[in-house]
Amino acid sequence: MKKLFIKNFIVLTALFGLFVSNTALGFEFNYPELDSIRAQLACQNDKNSAQYLKIKQKLDKFVTQNKIDYTQNNRLNDSIRLINEQKYNAAIYELKALVEENYNVTRCLELLGDICIKANDDYSKAVKYYKKALNADSENVSASFKLAKAYLTKNKNILGLEYLKYTVERTSDRGILDKIEYILKNKIQPDDKFDINNMYEILADIYIRENRRQE
């Protein structure tokens, strides 16, 4: 009897831990119907139309009935889940709504840029979002790094190198610096001596930041 009690206690403890973990990660949002409703809203161009208002009312009702903690932070975190699950329209709805609410604008715009690339390989549109993210926060090195990579992908070396330099000057993140060093050494075909000089200058900046002055 005692062994059975202990076994049941362990199982219940594990289930409770899983529940707490899922709640913390935002899985309380993980309803297929909720994702579908938000995707439908993303496809509506006129927010004053009867159709949009009808779907929005359906969303509000669903959130209330299921007691979903629909705070801005949770919605932002859930947008990342939606992107990972390739539910891009639902993520777009939430991120654009959060931008309108002036909540963590730079992060939301950066994620919208990510969606442009992941969903459609649309680097031109991604560039616009990354630029807006930087305008909202000039110290968003994640956005400036992605902006640099987008330009380099489109063979716009001058702009790509410009934003790599911009990123290096503003970060001490070893992970980002290592990625930039790899790109400079392995991924760029310089167009001329101007590109080469800029590449060496950025590498020198990286070595100084990482105290590798001898290199």
C-alpha positions in Angstrom: 0.0 0.0 0.0 2.8 2.3 0.9 4.6 1.6 -2.4 1.5 2.3 -4.3 1.1 5.6 -2.5 4.7 6.6 -3.3 4.3 5.6 -6.9 1.1 7.6 -7.3 2.7 10.6 -5.6 5.6 10.5 -8.0 3.3 10.3 -11.0 1.2 13.3 -9.7 4.3 15.3 -9.0 5.6 14.7 -12.5 2.2 15.7 -14.1 2.1 18.8 -12.0 5.6 19.7 -13.1 4.7 19.2 -16.7 1.6 21.4 -16.3 3.6 24.2 -14.7 6.3 23.9 -17.4 3.8 24.0 -20.2 2.0 27.0 -18.6 5.3 28.9 -18.3 6.2 28.2 -21.9 2.8 29.5 -23.1 1.3 26.2 -24.2 -2.0 27.3 -22.7 -2.3 29.1 -26.1 -1.8 25.9 -28.0 -5.4 25.4 -29.3 -5.6 24.7 -33.1 -8.9 26.7 -33.2 -7.2 29.7 -31.6 -4.4 29.5 -34.2 -7.0 29.2 -37.0 -9.0 32.3 -35.8 -5.9 34.4 -35.6 -4.8 33.3 -39.1 -8.2 34.3 -40.4 -7.8 37.8 -38.9 -4.4 38.2 -40.5 -6.0 37.8 -43.9 -8.5 40.6 -43.4 -7.5 43.9 -44.8 -10.2 46.1 -43.4 -10.4 46.1 -39.6 -13.7 47.9 -39.8 -15.4 45.4 -42.0 -18.2 43.3 -40.7 -16.2 40.1 -41.4 -13.2 41.3 -39.4 -15.3 42.3 -36.4 -17.2 39.0 -36.5 -13.9 37.0 -36.4 -12.4 39.3 -33.7 -15.5 38.7 -31.6 -15.0 35.0 -32.0 -11.4 35.4 -30.9 -12.4 37.4 -27.8 -15.0 34.8 -26.9 -12.6 31.9 -27.3 -10.0 33.5 -25.1 -12.6 34.3 -22.4 -14.2 30.8 -22.4 -10.9 29.0 -22.2 -9.5 31.4 -19.6 -6.4 32.1 -21.6 -3.9 34.5 -20.1 -3.9 36.8 -23.1 -1.3 39.3 -21.8 1.0 41.0 -24.2 4.1 39.1 -23.0 2.4 35.7 -23.4 1.2 36.7 -26.9 4.7 37.6 -27.9 6.1 34.3 -26.6 3.3 32.4 -28.4 4.2 34.2 -31.6 7.6 32.4 -31.5 5.8 29.1 -31.1 3.6 29.9 -34.1 6.7 30.8 -36.2 8.4 27.5 -35.2 5.3 25.6 -36.2 5.1 27.5 -39.5 1.8 29.0 -38.6 2.9 32.3 -40.0 -0.4 34.1 -40.6 -1.4 33.6 -36.9 2.0 34.9 -35.8 1.7 37.9 -38.2 -1.7 38.8 -36.7 -0.3 38.8 -33.1 2.9 40.6 -33.9 1.2 43.4 -35.9 -1.3 43.8 -33.1 1.5 44.1 -30.6 3.3 46.7 -32.7 0.0 48.8 -32.8 -0.1 48.4 -29.0 3.4 49.7 -28.8 4.6 46.6 -27.0 8.3 45.5 -27.5 8.1 47.0 -31.0 11.7 46.3 -32.0 11.4 42.6 -31.2 8.0 42.2 -33.0 9.3 43.9 -36.1 12.4 41.7 -36.1 10.2 38.6 -35.9 8.0 39.9 -38.8 11.2 40.2 -40.8 12.1 36.6 -39.9 8.7 35.5 -41.2 9.2 37.2 -44.6 12.3 35.0 -45.1 11.0 31.8 -43.6 7.7 31.9 -45.4 8.5 33.4 -48.8 12.3 34.0 -49.1 11.3 37.7 -49.3 14.5 39.4 -48.3 13.5 42.8 -49.6 10.5 42.9 -47.3 12.5 41.5 -44.5 15.0 44.3 -44.9 12.2 46.8 -44.4 11.2 45.2 -41.1 14.7 44.9 -39.8 15.3 48.6 -40.6 12.1 49.5 -38.7 13.3 47.3 -35.8 16.6 49.3 -35.7 14.7 52.6 -35.9 12.7 51.5 -32.9 15.9 50.5 -31.0 19.3 51.3 -32.5 21.0 48.9 -30.1 19.1 45.8 -31.4 22.2 44.0 -32.6 20.1 40.9 -33.5 18.2 42.9 -36.0 21.3 44.7 -37.4 23.0 41.3 -37.8 20.0 39.9 -39.7 19.8 43.0 -41.8 23.5 42.5 -42.7 22.9 38.9 -43.7 19.8 39.8 -45.8 21.9 42.4 -47.7 24.7 39.9 -48.3 22.2 37.3 -49.5 21.1 39.8 -52.1 24.7 40.4 -53.1 24.7 43.9 -51.7 28.1 43.7 -50.1 28.6 47.4 -49.3 25.4 47.5 -47.2 25.9 44.1 -45.8 29.4 44.9 -44.6 28.2 48.3 -43.3 25.7 46.5 -41.0 28.2 43.8 -40.0 30.5 46.6 -38.8 27.6 48.3 -37.1 26.8 45.1 -35.2 30.4 44.4 -34.2 30.7 48.0 -32.8 27.7 47.4 -30.5 28.0 43.9 -29.2 30.3 41.8 -27.1 28.2 38.6 -27.6 30.7 35.9 -28.5 28.2 33.9 -30.4 27.3 36.8 -32.8 31.0 37.8 -33.2 32.0 34.2 -34.0 29.2 34.0 -36.7 30.3 37.3 -38.2 33.9 36.1 -38.3 32.8 32.9 -40.1 30.8 34.9 -42.6 33.7 37.2 -43.4 36.1 34.3 -43.9 33.9 31.8 -45.7 30.7 33.4 -47.1 31.5 36.6 -48.9 32.9 37.0 -52.4 34.4 40.5 -52.3 33.7 42.6 -55.4 36.8 44.8 -55.1 39.5 46.1 -52.9 37.0 48.3 -51.1 35.1 45.2 -49.9 38.4 43.5 -48.9 39.5 46.5 -46.9 36.2 46.7 -45.1 36.3 42.9 -44.4 39.7 43.2 -42.8 38.7 46.2 -40.8 35.7 44.3 -39.4 37.8 41.3 -38.5 40.3 43.6 -36.8 37.4 45.0 -34.7 36.3 41.5 -33.8 39.8 40.6 -32.7 40.1 43.7 -30.6 36.8 43.0 -28.9 37.8 39.5 -28.1 41.3 40.6 -27.0 43.0 38.7 -29.8 45.2 41.7 -30.7 48.0 39.6 -32.0 45.8 38.2 -34.8 
